[in-house]
Amino acid sequence: RMVLNHYRVHLHNQSSTSEYYKLSLENSELLSGVKLTVAQNPVALGPGENTEWHFFVMIPESSLPSNLAELSFNIKSHNNSHSQTFKTQFIGPQKK
């Protein structure tokens, strides 16, 4: 059985040029079978534009050590001039 979590990130291009941003899951090797699904990756933003970026993570329930797992994501611009890593919790069903 797979467990699905929905996430969103707010992006704002503060540069004077168009940028492409790519999302990646940094610590996927810690959980077997983890899958990142992003409708648009990379995403393009013009100067001063912002957007809300939605994505999903699926993990087999059997891979979760408890009902919580820490995930680490990275967003990089296409020319690697901007990069940001953030952590969040993956919430699964309560273990019995």
Backbone as a printed PyTorch tensor [residue, N CA C, xyz], in Angstrom:
tensor([[[  0.8440,  -1.1830,   0.0000],
         [  0.0000,   0.0000,   0.0000],
         [  0.8860,   1.2420,   0.0000]],

        [[  0.5210,   2.2010,  -0.8580],
         [  1.2860,   3.4440,  -0.9850],
         [  0.6200,   4.5530,  -0.1680]],

        [[  1.4550,   5.4170,   0.3970],
         [  0.9820,   6.5800,   1.1520],
         [  1.3660,   7.8180,   0.3520]],

        [[  0.4340,   8.7280,   0.1750],
         [  0.6270,   9.9180,  -0.6450],
         [  0.5060,  11.1700,   0.2120]],

        [[  1.4540,  12.1060,   0.0420],
         [  1.3750,  13.4350,   0.6740],
         [  1.4550,  14.4870,  -0.4220]],

        [[  0.6870,  15.5450,  -0.2640],
         [  0.6540,  16.6720,  -1.1920],
         [  1.3910,  17.8470,  -0.5460]],

        [[  2.2470,  18.4990,  -1.3270],
         [  3.0150,  19.6440,  -0.8300],
         [  2.8630,  20.7980,  -1.8140]],

        [[  3.1810,  21.9840,  -1.3430],
         [  3.2440,  23.1510,  -2.2340],
         [  4.3330,  24.0870,  -1.7460]],

        [[  4.9290,  24.7580,  -2.7080],
         [  5.9980,  25.7170,  -2.4360],
         [  5.6600,  27.0000,  -3.1810]],

        [[  5.8680,  28.1170,  -2.5440],
         [  5.6780,  29.4160,  -3.1910],
         [  7.0220,  29.8600,  -3.7580]],

        [[  7.0520,  30.1350,  -5.0610],
         [  8.2690,  30.6070,  -5.7260],
         [  8.0730,  32.0460,  -6.1860]],

        [[  9.1280,  32.8350,  -6.0600],
         [  9.1090,  34.2190,  -6.5250],
         [ 10.4530,  34.5140,  -7.1740]],

        [[ 10.4270,  34.8390,  -8.4510],
         [ 11.6540,  35.1880,  -9.1750],
         [ 11.9440,  36.6650,  -8.9380]],

        [[ 12.9330,  36.9330,  -8.1130],
         [ 13.2720,  38.3170,  -7.7790],
         [ 14.3550,  38.8840,  -8.6930]],

        [[ 14.7640,  38.1230,  -9.6930],
         [ 15.8080,  38.6050, -10.6050],
         [ 15.1830,  39.4070, -11.7470]],

        [[ 16.0270,  40.0120, -12.5480],
         [ 15.5640,  40.8160, -13.6870],
         [ 15.5310,  40.0000, -14.9780]],

        [[ 15.7810,  38.7040, -14.8790],
         [ 15.7530,  37.8250, -16.0510],
         [ 14.8450,  36.6210, -15.7690]],

        [[ 14.4070,  35.9630, -16.8180],
         [ 13.6130,  34.7470, -16.6680],
         [ 14.4780,  33.6440, -16.0780]],

        [[ 13.8690,  32.7980, -15.2770],
         [ 14.5830,  31.6880, -14.6290],
         [ 13.7580,  30.4160, -14.7510]],

        [[ 14.4560,  29.2950, -14.7900],
         [ 13.8440,  27.9750, -14.6940],
         [ 14.2780,  27.3770, -13.3730]],

        [[ 13.3330,  26.8040, -12.6430],
         [ 13.6320,  26.2040, -11.3440],
         [ 13.2840,  24.7230, -11.3830]],

        [[ 14.1770,  23.8980, -10.8270],
         [ 13.9890,  22.4500, -10.8160],
         [ 13.9330,  21.9560,  -9.3750]],

        [[ 12.9610,  21.1000,  -9.0950],
         [ 12.7620,  20.5260,  -7.7690],
         [ 13.3030,  19.1070,  -7.7390]],

        [[ 14.0280,  18.7690,  -6.6720],
         [ 14.5080,  17.3960,  -6.5040],
         [ 14.3750,  16.9840,  -5.0380]],

        [[ 14.2510,  15.6940,  -4.8350],
         [ 14.1880,  15.1090,  -3.4960],
         [ 15.6030,  14.6920,  -3.1300]],

        [[ 16.1360,  15.2550,  -2.0510],
         [ 17.5410,  15.0600,  -1.7010],
         [ 17.8390,  13.7460,  -0.9920]],

        [[ 16.9690,  13.2850,  -0.1360],
         [ 17.2890,  12.1200,   0.6960],
         [ 16.4470,  10.9010,   0.3340]],

        [[ 16.1600,  10.7140,  -0.9470],
         [ 15.2890,   9.6140,  -1.3700],
         [ 15.9080,   8.2460,  -1.1020]],

        [[ 17.2290,   8.1810,  -0.9830],
         [ 17.8820,   6.8910,  -0.7300],
         [ 17.5830,   6.3460,   0.6650]],

        [[ 17.0830,   7.1800,   1.5640],
         [ 16.7800,   6.7340,   2.9220],
         [ 15.4820,   5.9290,   3.0020]],

        [[ 14.6210,   6.0890,   2.0070],
         [ 13.3300,   5.3940,   1.9970],
         [ 13.1890,   4.6720,   0.6580]],

        [[ 13.0960,   3.3550,   0.6830],
         [ 12.9960,   2.6200,  -0.5760],
         [ 11.6220,   2.8200,  -1.2010]],

        [[ 11.6020,   2.9600,  -2.5160],
         [ 10.3620,   3.0820,  -3.2530],
         [  9.7340,   4.4570,  -3.2600]],

        [[ 10.4330,   5.4790,  -2.7570],
         [  9.8730,   6.8300,  -2.7260],
         [  9.7820,   7.3840,  -4.1480]],

        [[  8.6870,   8.1010,  -4.4280],
         [  8.4700,   8.6580,  -5.7620],
         [  8.0010,  10.1020,  -5.6540]],

        [[  8.7090,  10.9980,  -6.3370],
         [  8.3490,  12.4120,  -6.4230],
         [  7.5980,  12.6320,  -7.7290]],

        [[  6.4170,  13.2520,  -7.6560],
         [  5.6350,  13.5540,  -8.8480],
         [  5.3790,  15.0560,  -8.9030]],

        [[  5.8450,  15.6550,  -9.9960],
         [  5.6880,  17.0940, -10.2060],
         [  5.1200,  17.2840, -11.6100]],

        [[  4.0150,  17.9910, -11.7400],
         [  3.3870,  18.1770, -13.0520],
         [  4.3010,  18.9280, -14.0140]],

        [[  5.0050,  19.9210, -13.5130],
         [  5.8870,  20.7200, -14.3490],
         [  7.2220,  20.8740, -13.6310]],

        [[  8.2600,  20.2770, -14.1830],
         [  9.5800,  20.3290, -13.5480],
         [ 10.6520,  20.2220, -14.6280]],

        [[ 11.3020,  21.3340, -14.9780],
         [ 11.3510,  22.6000, -14.2510],
         [ 10.1540,  23.4980, -14.5490]],

        [[ 10.0360,  24.5290, -13.7160],
         [  9.0060,  25.5420, -13.9080],
         [  9.6970,  26.8440, -14.2970]],

        [[  9.0910,  27.5760, -15.2340],
         [  9.6670,  28.8410, -15.7250],
         [  8.9440,  30.0180, -15.0830]],

        [[  9.7310,  31.0110, -14.6620],
         [  9.1770,  32.2480, -14.1150],
         [  9.8740,  33.4390, -14.7580]],

        [[  9.0900,  34.3850, -15.2160],
         [  9.6480,  35.6120, -15.7580],
         [ 10.0810,  36.5400, -14.6290]],

        [[ 10.7420,  37.6380, -14.9630],
         [ 11.1850,  38.5880, -13.9440],
         [ 10.0160,  39.0680, -13.0860]],

        [[ 10.1590,  38.9490, -11.7660],
         [  9.1380,  39.4110, -10.8360],
         [  7.9250,  38.5040, -10.7000]],

        [[  7.8630,  37.4270, -11.4700],
         [  6.7080,  36.5300, -11.3910],
         [  6.7960,  35.6260, -10.1690]],

        [[  5.6250,  35.1600,  -9.7330],
         [  5.5950,  34.1840,  -8.6540],
         [  4.5390,  33.1350,  -8.9790]],

        [[  4.6590,  32.0020,  -8.3110],
         [  3.7200,  30.9110,  -8.5230],
         [  3.6660,  30.0280,  -7.2910]],

        [[  2.6580,  29.2130,  -7.2380],
         [  2.5320,  28.2000,  -6.2030],
         [  2.7700,  26.8660,  -6.9110]],

        [[  3.7890,  26.1390,  -6.4860],
         [  4.2280,  24.9030,  -7.1460],
         [  3.7410,  23.7220,  -6.3260]],

        [[  2.9030,  22.8770,  -6.9130],
         [  2.3480,  21.7100,  -6.2190],
         [  3.0950,  20.4550,  -6.6360]],

        [[  3.3230,  19.5560,  -5.6870],
         [  3.9560,  18.2810,  -5.9960],
         [  3.5210,  17.2360,  -4.9760]],

        [[  3.7670,  15.9850,  -5.3170],
         [  3.3330,  14.8540,  -4.5000],
         [  4.5050,  13.9200,  -4.2330]],

        [[  4.4810,  13.2870,  -3.0660],
         [  5.4570,  12.2600,  -2.7180],
         [  4.6740,  11.0160,  -2.3170]],

        [[  5.0640,   9.8820,  -2.9260],
         [  4.4630,   8.5910,  -2.5870],
         [  5.5500,   7.6920,  -2.0070]],

        [[  5.2130,   7.0310,  -0.9100],
         [  6.1430,   6.1230,  -0.2480],
         [  5.3740,   4.8510,   0.1250]],

        [[  5.9440,   3.6800,  -0.1450],
         [  5.2830,   2.4630,   0.3200],
         [  5.1720,   2.4890,   1.8500]],

        [[  4.0130,   2.1450,   2.3570],
         [  3.8040,   2.1580,   3.8090],
         [  4.8460,   1.3110,   4.5310]],

        [[  5.2540,   0.2180,   3.9230],
         [  6.2360,  -0.6750,   4.5450],
         [  7.6270,  -0.0370,   4.6620]],

        [[  7.8990,   1.0380,   3.9050],
         [  9.1980,   1.7240,   3.9690],
         [  9.2630,   2.7720,   5.0700]],

        [[  8.1140,   3.1300,   5.6300],
         [  8.0890,   4.1630,   6.6740],
         [  8.4580,   3.5400,   8.0210]],

        [[  9.5270,   4.0270,   8.6610],
         [  9.9130,   3.4780,   9.9590],
         [  8.9050,   3.7890,  11.0640]],

        [[  8.1810,   4.8760,  10.9260],
         [  7.1050,   5.2560,  11.8550],
         [  6.0650,   5.9990,  11.0280]],

        [[  5.1460,   6.7010,  11.6600],
         [  4.1620,   7.4360,  10.8660],
         [  4.7110,   8.7730,  10.3600]],

        [[  5.9480,   9.1220,  10.7350],
         [  6.5880,  10.3460,  10.2650],
         [  7.9450,  10.0400,   9.6410]],

        [[  8.2730,  10.7730,   8.5750],
         [  9.5980,  10.6860,   7.9720],
         [ 10.0000,  12.0890,   7.5370]],

        [[ 11.2620,  12.4400,   7.7590],
         [ 11.7380,  13.7590,   7.3380],
         [ 12.2330,  13.6810,   5.9000]],

        [[ 11.7360,  14.5920,   5.0700],
         [ 12.1520,  14.6780,   3.6720],
         [ 12.9040,  15.9750,   3.4610]],

        [[ 13.8670,  15.9280,   2.5590],
         [ 14.6660,  17.1030,   2.2270],
         [ 14.5660,  17.3500,   0.7190]],

        [[ 14.1350,  18.5530,   0.3520],
         [ 13.9720,  18.9370,  -1.0460],
         [ 14.9560,  20.0490,  -1.4000]],

        [[ 15.2800,  20.1220,  -2.6910],
         [ 16.1510,  21.1920,  -3.1730],
         [ 15.5170,  21.8140,  -4.4070]],

        [[ 15.5720,  23.1380,  -4.4580],
         [ 15.1350,  23.8820,  -5.6430],
         [ 16.3510,  24.6270,  -6.1700]],

        [[ 16.6790,  24.4000,  -7.4520],
         [ 17.8280,  25.0560,  -8.0860],
         [ 17.3760,  25.7880,  -9.3340]],

        [[ 17.9950,  26.9380,  -9.5840],
         [ 17.7520,  27.6340, -10.8400],
         [ 18.5380,  26.9300, -11.9420]],

        [[ 18.1470,  27.1710, -13.1940],
         [ 18.7580,  26.4480, -14.3130],
         [ 20.2520,  26.7030, -14.4430]],

        [[ 20.7250,  27.8500, -14.0110],
         [ 22.1620,  28.1450, -14.1080],
         [ 22.8740,  27.9660, -12.7670]],

        [[ 22.1690,  27.3420, -11.8080],
         [ 22.7040,  27.0700, -10.4640],
         [ 23.1110,  28.3210,  -9.6890]],

        [[ 22.5920,  29.4900, -10.0940],
         [ 22.9140,  30.7080,  -9.3500],
         [ 22.1060,  30.8020,  -8.0630]],

        [[ 20.9770,  30.1050,  -8.0220],
         [ 20.1360,  30.0940,  -6.8240],
         [ 19.8280,  28.6530,  -6.4620]],

        [[ 19.9650,  28.3450,  -5.1900],
         [ 19.6520,  27.0030,  -4.7090],
         [ 19.1680,  27.1090,  -3.2750]],

        [[ 18.1140,  26.3770,  -2.9650],
         [ 17.6030,  26.3760,  -1.6010],
         [ 17.1370,  24.9750,  -1.2480]],

        [[ 17.5440,  24.5240,  -0.0740],
         [ 17.1230,  23.2340,   0.4360],
         [ 16.1730,  23.4670,   1.6060]],

        [[ 15.1200,  22.6830,   1.6650],
         [ 14.1860,  22.7820,   2.7840],
         [ 13.7670,  21.3870,   3.2140]],

        [[ 13.4230,  21.2780,   4.4790],
         [ 12.9850,  20.0040,   5.0480],
         [ 11.5270,  20.1030,   5.4490]],

        [[ 10.8580,  18.9690,   5.3740],
         [  9.4660,  18.8920,   5.7890],
         [  9.1730,  17.4710,   6.2500]],

        [[  8.0240,  17.3010,   6.8550],
         [  7.6280,  15.9800,   7.3480],
         [  6.7220,  15.2800,   6.3440]],

        [[  6.9320,  13.9890,   6.1800],
         [  6.0180,  13.1160,   5.4620],
         [  5.1760,  12.4210,   6.5210]],

        [[  3.8600,  12.4770,   6.3920],
         [  2.9710,  11.9100,   7.4000],
         [  2.3000,  10.6760,   6.8260]],

        [[  2.4780,   9.5710,   7.5190],
         [  1.8540,   8.3040,   7.1330],
         [  0.8230,   7.8910,   8.1570]],

        [[  0.2250,   6.7270,   7.9560],
         [ -0.7690,   6.2480,   8.9140],
         [ -0.1350,   5.9060,  10.2500]],

        [[ -0.9250,   6.0280,  11.2950],
         [ -0.4510,   5.7120,  12.6500],
         [ -0.0860,   4.2360,  12.7200]],

        [[  1.1310,   3.9510,  13.2300],
         [  1.5800,   2.5600,  13.3820],
         [  0.9150,   1.9520,  14.6020]],

        [[  0.5570,   0.6840,  14.4910],
         [ -0.1190,  -0.0040,  15.6020],
         [  0.8740,  -0.6320,  16.5290]]])
